[in-house]
């Protein structure tokens, strides 16, 4: 039922609609035409925007109010100034020069993860515990500490995917003198050695596990077992044997 009434001395007439006689669309807020039909689900409740013709008259001209505590973009975790894989030295392609590595994260239940580093020539693998999380500022210190344990002449390059965990790659390179090259989006085959290694590691690090429960000693033991597994590509010698020969020779050029 629609009824008319006057408000105050101005004589303004307002039409009111009974909720029983004029049912509103499900999820609608308010009774007039001040609210449009577009709404947003927030925390189990619907927030509805004011009609654009009315918001233009507001001081802020905002069609939707944002809570004070709402997250706004900070620019953190964005990849900037990245070097493409095409800029990587050609010597890394045929694996004739040792010291070029590929890296990635193996994810468990979020936010747990393990960083993997695979040397392209020997397929020697190092695992890095990430107890603090997977954000760039949490990954970089542990990755830097691991890489600095490698002789400087074997820190030639690191190839990574487009993951935001490497957003601080410039600080990483400054600390380690190891340049980082990034694959094209959705192109995991560009770091195929690392992808194949990660598949082998899933035997020890299942997807549904909380990888924060693995200590660095645990990961070193897993890496040692993998590095002592014979590989057909090495004539059934192990990555540990090949990598030891490279270290003992003191020369990155092995072919």
C-alpha positions in Angstrom: 0.0 0.0 0.0 1.3 3.5 -0.9 0.4 6.4 1.4 1.1 10.1 1.2 2.0 12.4 4.0 3.2 15.9 4.6 6.4 16.8 6.4 6.7 20.0 8.6 5.5 23.4 7.5 7.1 23.1 4.1 4.2 21.1 2.9 6.5 18.6 1.1 4.7 15.4 0.2 6.5 12.1 0.7 5.2 8.8 -0.7 5.7 5.7 1.5 5.3 2.1 0.5 4.3 -0.6 3.0 6.9 -3.4 3.0 4.0 -5.9 2.8 2.3 -4.3 -0.2 5.5 -3.4 -2.1 8.2 -6.1 -1.5 11.7 -5.0 -2.3 14.2 -7.0 -4.3 16.2 -9.4 -2.1 19.4 -7.8 -0.8 18.1 -4.2 -1.4 18.9 -1.6 1.2 16.7 1.4 1.9 13.3 2.3 0.5 13.7 5.0 -2.1 15.4 5.4 -5.4 18.5 6.9 -3.8 20.2 3.5 -4.0 20.9 1.7 -7.2 20.6 -2.0 -7.8 24.4 -2.7 -7.9 25.6 -4.1 -4.6 28.8 -5.5 -3.1 29.1 -8.5 -0.7 31.3 -7.5 2.3 31.6 -9.7 5.4 28.4 -11.5 4.8 26.4 -8.2 4.4 25.5 -6.3 1.3 26.7 -2.7 0.8 24.9 -0.8 -1.9 26.2 2.1 -3.9 24.4 5.4 -4.1 23.1 6.3 -7.6 25.8 8.1 -9.6 23.6 11.1 -10.3 23.5 11.8 -6.6 27.2 11.0 -5.7 28.3 13.7 -8.1 26.7 16.2 -5.7 28.6 14.9 -2.7 31.7 16.6 -1.5 33.8 13.4 -1.9 31.9 12.2 -5.0 32.5 8.6 -3.9 29.9 6.1 -5.0 31.0 3.6 -2.3 32.4 4.3 1.1 35.6 2.4 2.0 36.2 1.4 5.6 39.1 3.2 7.3 40.9 -0.1 7.9 40.6 -1.3 4.3 43.9 -2.3 2.7 45.2 -0.1 0.0 48.0 -0.8 -2.5 51.4 -0.1 -1.1 53.6 -1.1 -4.0 55.3 -3.8 -2.0 55.7 -7.2 -3.6 55.7 -5.8 -7.2 58.4 -6.8 -9.6 60.3 -3.8 -10.9 63.5 -3.4 -13.1 63.6 -7.1 -14.0 66.1 -8.6 -16.4 64.5 -10.9 -19.0 65.8 -14.4 -19.5 67.0 -13.4 -23.0 69.6 -11.2 -21.2 71.2 -14.1 -19.4 74.7 -15.0 -20.7 74.6 -17.5 -23.5 77.1 -19.7 -21.7 74.2 -20.8 -19.4 72.3 -22.4 -22.2 74.6 -25.3 -23.0 75.6 -25.8 -19.4 79.3 -25.7 -20.3 80.0 -23.2 -17.6 79.0 -24.0 -14.0 77.6 -21.5 -11.6 74.3 -20.7 -13.3 71.3 -21.7 -11.1 67.5 -21.9 -11.3 65.3 -21.3 -8.3 61.7 -21.4 -7.2 59.5 -22.0 -4.1 57.9 -25.3 -3.3 54.6 -24.5 -1.5 53.0 -26.4 1.3 50.0 -25.3 3.3 50.1 -21.5 3.1 52.1 -19.6 4.1 54.7 -22.4 4.3 57.3 -22.9 1.6 60.8 -24.0 0.8 63.2 -22.3 -1.6 65.0 -24.5 -4.1 68.2 -23.7 -5.9 69.5 -26.1 -8.6 72.9 -25.7 -10.3 72.3 -26.2 -14.1 75.5 -28.0 -15.0 75.6 -30.6 -12.1 71.9 -30.6 -11.1 73.2 -30.1 -7.6 70.3 -28.9 -5.4 70.2 -26.8 -2.3 67.1 -26.3 -0.1 66.4 -23.2 1.9 64.1 -23.1 4.9 61.7 -20.1 5.0 60.4 -20.1 8.5 59.2 -16.5 8.4 56.8 -16.7 5.4 56.8 -16.2 1.6 56.8 -12.4 1.2 59.7 -10.8 -0.5 61.1 -9.2 2.7 60.8 -12.6 4.4 62.4 -14.7 1.6 65.4 -12.5 0.7 67.4 -12.8 3.9 67.3 -16.6 4.0 68.0 -16.9 0.2 70.9 -14.4 0.5 72.4 -16.3 3.4 72.3 -19.6 1.5 73.8 -18.1 -1.7 76.7 -16.4 0.2 77.8 -19.9 1.3 78.6 -20.6 -2.4 82.0 -19.7 -3.7 81.9 -16.3 -5.5 83.1 -17.8 -8.8 80.1 -20.1 -8.8 77.5 -17.3 -8.3 77.1 -16.5 -11.9 73.3 -16.1 -12.3 69.9 -17.1 -10.9 66.9 -17.7 -13.0 63.5 -17.3 -11.3 59.8 -17.2 -12.3 57.6 -14.2 -12.0 56.8 -14.8 -8.3 56.5 -11.8 -6.1 58.7 -13.4 -3.5 61.6 -12.0 -5.6 60.4 -8.4 -5.6 63.6 -7.5 -3.6 65.9 -9.0 -6.3 68.0 -5.8 -6.5 68.9 -6.0 -2.9 69.6 -9.7 -3.3 72.0 -9.0 -6.2 73.7 -6.2 -4.3 74.4 -8.5 -1.4 75.5 -11.6 -3.4 76.8 -10.1 -6.7 74.5 -12.7 -8.4 72.2 -11.3 -11.1 68.6 -12.5 -11.3 66.9 -13.2 -14.6 63.2 -13.7 -14.9 61.2 -16.1 -17.1 58.3 -15.0 -19.1 54.9 -15.2 -17.4 53.4 -18.7 -17.3 56.5 -20.3 -18.8 57.9 -22.8 -16.3 59.7 -24.7 -19.0 62.2 -21.9 -19.2 63.6 -23.2 -15.9 63.0 -26.8 -16.7 65.9 -28.2 -14.5 64.3 -26.6 -11.5 60.8 -27.8 -12.4 62.0 -31.4 -12.8 63.9 -31.2 -9.5 60.8 -29.9 -7.7 58.8 -32.9 -8.9 61.4 -35.2 -7.3 61.3 -33.2 -4.1 57.5 -33.7 -3.8 58.4 -37.3 -2.6 59.7 -35.7 0.5 57.7 -32.4 0.7 54.1 -33.1 0.0 51.7 -30.4 -1.0 49.5 -30.8 2.0 52.3 -30.6 4.6 53.2 -27.6 6.7 56.7 -27.1 5.4 57.6 -24.8 8.4 58.0 -28.0 10.4 61.1 -28.9 8.4 64.3 -27.5 9.9 67.3 -26.5 7.8 69.0 -29.8 9.0 66.0 -31.8 7.7 66.2 -30.0 4.4 69.9 -30.6 4.1 69.4 -34.3 4.7 66.7 -34.4 1.9 69.0 -32.5 -0.5 71.9 -34.8 0.3 69.7 -37.8 -0.5 68.6 -36.3 -3.8 72.2 -35.1 -4.7 73.5 -38.7 -4.2 70.9 -40.2 -6.6 72.5 -41.4 -9.9 71.3 -39.5 -13.0 71.2 -40.9 -16.5 72.2 -37.5 -17.9 75.5 -37.8 -16.0 76.2 -41.4 -17.1 74.6 -42.6 -13.8 77.0 -40.5 -11.7 75.5 -38.4 -9.0 75.1 -34.6 -8.9 77.2 -34.6 -5.7 80.1 -36.2 -7.6 79.9 -33.7 -10.5 79.6 -30.7 -8.2 82.6 -31.9 -6.1 84.7 -32.1 -9.2 83.7 -28.5 -10.1 84.7 -27.3 -6.7 88.0 -29.2 -6.7 88.9 -27.9 -10.1 88.4 -24.3 -9.2 87.3 -23.7 -12.8 83.7 -23.1 -13.8 84.4 -24.2 -17.4 84.0 -27.9 -17.4 83.4 -28.8 -21.1 
